[in-house]
Amino acid sequence: MKQYSETGERIKRIRATLPQGVTLIAVSKYHPVEAVEAAYAAGQRHFGESKAQDLVTKHQSLPDDICWHFIGHLQSNKIKYIAPFIHLIHSIDSLRLLREVDKQGAKVGRKIPCLLQIHIAQEDTKFGFTPDECLAMLDEGEWRSLQNVEIRGLMCMASNTDNKEQINAEFAAVKTLFDTIKERFFANEERFGILSAGMSDDYPIAIKHGSNHVRVGSAIFCE
Ligand SMILES: *Cc1c(COP(=O)(O)O)cnc(C)c1O
């Protein structure tokens, strides 16, 4: 597909700018299997999708060594389709959803890696826990009894704005929350170590604020 002839080069260019230890997730949502194949040929193995059905379809038709990330709003009734193979769910936005993922993890005998999504942007349309809600949920403690999920870190999306100061402030706030949670609930536990922040327009800023998983779509797959 001509449209994806640049994909491999773009991936290599982006990867060359990332510090060691930062994982690039190629967000292939809305793009066909051919787009993923072009990225795969350039050595890319981490891919992100925002719809369970698209993720399942792509998982079925692409190589087994791909690590699939779920980054969209997750409906409870869709968890069962991705539970057997999902590498990381970035978008846990309620304790109820965490419980549901735990239930499906138990059915397939997995401990499913998850991130808690933090609502930090100014848009109301975005999902996630506010920092206070997130701390309250962790304080309450029920999550500790869920044997088939593993909280590996936090995810956030900054506001969709050109205001660099605001974006900096939002990523900085999430990093502060990440450090607080790490110290309070996961001290000396390596499993809490993922900060998923940054997309095509703002990933360099996110990395400055400690992001180690960047989710890049349009900069890889669009003209
Ligand atoms: C679509 C999407 C991305 C990628 O956005 P781009 O601006 O295309 O890089 C990253 N994260 C989430 C949660 C998304 O929905």
PDBQT file of the ligand as one rigid body, heavy atoms in Angstrom, charges set to zero:
ROOT
HETATM    1  C1  LIG A 301      -5.303   7.967  19.159  1.00  0.00    +0.000 C 
HETATM    2  C2  LIG A 301      -4.584   7.897  20.446  1.00  0.00    +0.000 A 
HETATM    3  C3  LIG A 301      -3.191   8.089  20.506  1.00  0.00    +0.000 A 
HETATM    4  C4  LIG A 301      -2.356   8.470  19.298  1.00  0.00    +0.000 C 
HETATM    5  O1  LIG A 301      -2.636   9.778  18.918  1.00  0.00    +0.000 OA
HETATM    6  P1  LIG A 301      -1.801  10.522  17.759  1.00  0.00    +0.000 P 
HETATM    7  O2  LIG A 301      -2.059  11.951  18.002  1.00  0.00    +0.000 OA
HETATM    8  O3  LIG A 301      -2.357  10.015  16.473  1.00  0.00    +0.000 OA
HETATM    9  O4  LIG A 301      -0.367  10.156  17.938  1.00  0.00    +0.000 OA
HETATM   10  C5  LIG A 301      -2.580   7.945  21.729  1.00  0.00    +0.000 A 
HETATM   11  N1  LIG A 301      -3.272   7.634  22.853  1.00  0.00    +0.000 NA
HETATM   12  C6  LIG A 301      -4.606   7.448  22.833  1.00  0.00    +0.000 A 
HETATM   13  C7  LIG A 301      -5.296   7.121  24.101  1.00  0.00    +0.000 C 
HETATM   14  C8  LIG A 301      -5.291   7.576  21.643  1.00  0.00    +0.000 A 
HETATM   15  O5  LIG A 301      -6.619   7.398  21.640  1.00  0.00    +0.000 OA
ENDROOT
TORSDOF 0
